[in-house]
Amino acid sequence: MGFSPFFLVHGRDVDTPLDAILTFLPDESAYDFVQNLMTKAEEVRQLAKIHLTKAQDKDKSRYDESHWTVSYKEGDLVWIFTPILKVGLSEKLLKRIYIFGPYRVIKRLSDVTYEVEPCDSMHSKRRLTDVVHVLRMKPYNDPDLQLENITRDNSPTQPIADSDQKEL
């Protein structure tokens, strides 16, 4: 059972032009009308609050089904997603490169927020820090370290013999 925003605020439906034309005399006094209106409005608000709580619980359970927790330690390097919108330009026509970094995690403020600073500001006198939500962060993998971890197979290779080749 849904209610319009007007009904939730005022406790009654909107008066339409037809309602103004077809006026009727109420069977109850003005005092009783106001009392009934206030009672009905409070009941409707309580019902709306219950529906809102149920919808929020349903949304949370749906979100929790596909969500995984991510945590970073102090000193970890991360990329930060920061969309840059230019006034007067369509968002769909802008380049979609919004990842900046690397940033170093300074401190974990809560389960989902971290204080970070750009790595190039480590030596500057004025440290620039920012508080970032974990959804805007991705782990930074140093390409130099990745190249060092690659091991080469030093076993000798065998040349392909003529007998191994097939003619078409």
Secondary structure, DSSP 8 states (H G I E B T S, - for coil): ----HHHHHHSS----HHHHHS----SS-HHHHHHHHHHHHHHHHHHHHHHHHHHHHHHHHHHHHH-------TT-EEEEE-----TTS-GGGS----EEEEEEEEEE-SSSEEEEEEGGGSSSSS---EEEEGGGEEE---HHHHHHH-----S------GGG----
